[in-house]
């Protein structure tokens, strides 16, 4: 496939750039010319047959037409949205996603993965702490999933709390009951 050779320093895009700038210049010239025509006076002429003609050039027996002012309206002011009052952070809500209520854990499982969901991210010093049978099974953490074990046979409960480093409980989930099946 033959290629077109350009001399050193030549810009193959220059031709289209020149065409574009000429077009822009012509558009500007047309706008200026048209705007002066739009400002010209308008005359009404009625010939001997009663035919009415409007023109921008004065002819014999023509009268100047006074047009009413153009109906223009100033743009409406755009009102900035009212800032929402800041009532502080949204209270956090947590719930256990796993284990589910009344879940049965078979003999093959020696550990249990506990995961939670919350309505917002933790802020400041807030931390999650996981509980099983009312006792903490993890230290306070920012993790939303933990694995705990070994599991006690029979009926167990699981929950999660949002705590501060001082030990203050900010929020807690409902307790979930699950069963560990062992032979």
ZIGI-V690282 format. One record per pair of residues at least 6 apart in sequence whose C-alpha atoms are under 6 Angstrom apart, sorted by sequence separation. I is the first residue (numbers start at 1). J is the second residue. D is the distance in whole Angstrom. If there is no record, write none. Layout:
# ZIGI-V690282
((I J D) (I J D))
This chain:
# ZIGI-V690282
((46 52 5) (130 136 6) (131 137 5) (163 169 4) (45 52 6) (130 137 6) (162 169 6) (163 170 5) (45 53 5) (130 138 6) (162 170 5) (44 53 6) (162 171 5) (44 54 5) (161 171 6) (43 54 6) (129 140 5) (161 172 4) (43 55 5) (128 140 5) (160 172 6) (42 55 6) (43 56 6) (127 140 5) (128 141 5) (160 173 6) (42 56 5) (127 141 5) (128 142 6) (159 173 6) (41 56 6) (99 114 6) (127 142 5) (98 114 5) (159 175 5) (45 62 4) (98 115 5) (158 175 6) (44 62 5) (97 115 5) (158 176 5) (44 63 5) (96 115 6) (97 116 5) (157 176 5) (43 63 5) (96 116 4) (157 177 4) (43 64 4) (95 116 6) (156 177 6) (43 65 5) (95 117 6) (156 178 5) (42 65 6) (94 117 6) (133 156 6) (156 179 6) (94 118 4) (133 157 5) (155 179 5) (93 118 5) (132 157 6) (154 179 5) (93 119 6) (132 158 4) (154 180 5) (131 158 6) (153 180 5) (116 144 6) (131 159 5) (115 144 6) (131 160 6) (115 145 4) (130 160 4) (114 145 6) (129 160 6) (114 146 5) (129 161 5) (113 146 6) (128 161 6) (113 147 4) (128 162 5) (112 147 6) (127 162 5) (112 148 5) (127 163 5) (111 148 5) (126 163 6) (111 149 4) (126 164 5) (111 150 6) (125 164 6) (110 150 6) (104 178 6) (107 181 6) (101 176 5) (102 177 5) (103 178 5) (104 179 5) (105 180 5) (106 181 5) (107 182 5) (101 177 5) (102 178 5) (104 180 6) (105 181 6) (101 178 6) (95 173 5) (94 173 5))
